[in-house]
Amino acid sequence: MKLKKSFITYSYESDYVIVDCSNKFSGVVHGNMSAAYIIDCLKEETTIEEIVNKMLQEYDVSEEVARKGIEKIVSKLRSIDAIDD
């Protein structure tokens, strides 16, 4: 899976924003820095398992908590058609 190219990201201090340039989704998605890390991983072809492993190396978090957060972000991105599977 991968973030669609029509979605651009912008980071400012502790806020992270995603915007769709294709006009299919009219809105802005805000996220924190953990969400930003997950979305940055999605800029390359990846899997949930690969993101979980990267998060476990980057953050002091349990696998269960990491997986739950990743699945929530991926689900939200799928709901706005931001993910290519």
N, C-alpha and C positions, 0 to 999 in steps of 0.2 A: 504494500500500500504506500501511497505517496500523496502529499499535499498537491492539489491541482495548481498548475502554473498561474492561473488567473487570480489566485489569492496571494496578496502581498502582506508582508508583516512589517511592523514598525515598533520599535522599543524606545521608551522614554522613561528614565529613572526606574521605578518599580512597576510601570504599566506596560502591557504588551497588547498590541492591537492587530487584528487581521481584517483586511478589507478585500472584497471581491471586485476585481476590475472588469469582469465580464457582464455585469449588470443582471446576472441571474439571481443573485442574493443581494438584496438592498439592505444593508445594515453593517454594523461593526461588531466584532467579537472582541471583548476585553478579557485579558487573563493575567495571572500573576507570573512570576519568574519560573515557577515549576511548570506551568502550562507552556510558557515560552520555550523551555528546554525540550518538552515533548514535541511541540510543533516544529522546532528547529530540526529534531531528529526526523520528522516527517518530510523534510525538504529533499531527502534522499529516499530511494526505495528501501523499505524496512518492514519489520513485523513487530507485533506487540512484544514478543519474546525478546527481540533485540533491544527494544526501548527499555523494557524492564531491566535487562542486564546493564545497560548504560546508566540508568537511574540509580541502580544499586551501587555502582562505582562512584557516582557523582554526589549522591545524597545519603545521609544517615537515616535510612527509612527501611522498614521491613518490606519483603517481597509482596506481601498481601496489600499493604497500603499503596505501594508503587503501582501495582497492577490495577487496583481499583481506580486510582487517579487517572492512569493512562486510558483505561477503558472508558471512563467518563468523558475525557477530552476527545477521544476518537469518536465516541458516539455523538457528541455535540457536533463535531466537524462533519460527520456523515449526514446528520440531520439537515445541514445546510449545503450538502453536496460539495464539500470541499476536499474530499478524499477520492483518489483513483485507486480502485482495488485491483 
